[in-house]
Amino acid sequence: MGKKGLLLCVCQGTCPSFQDMNIFEVGNAIRREKLVDYAAVHPQLCAEDGDEFLSSLLDGGSTGTLYVAGCAPNMMRKMYRDAFDAAGFDVENFRGVEIRDMNTEQAITAIKDLIAQDNA
């Protein structure tokens, strides 16, 4: 069983839909509870360098499940497909959750709920 990773994508950090959220506290809350093996923030995973980041991160197969909190999960699945393919990462091991227009506590709860679904 591979590692569990959490990526927080923040639409360059300038999107109004993240203004009520402390993205660093979101990541820290999940990390402190040891719900994932690693957590990171990326400014825009849907950009070209986001594909490069994802394929580099996932290359080698050490990540078993990847959680991404950001925009709509169906959009993420489509946008990251090429990077997943390049890394040999099975898209079925991707879990996305939308955290736009949430405050810090709401985002933490949404991510915890997503992770709990896998642990049920």
Secondary structure by P-SEA (a helix, b strand, c coil): cbbbbbbbbccccccccccccaaaaaaaaaaaaccccccccccccccaaaaaaaaaaaccccccbbbbccccaaaaaaaaaaaaaaaccccccbbbbbcccccaaaaaaaaaaaaaaaac
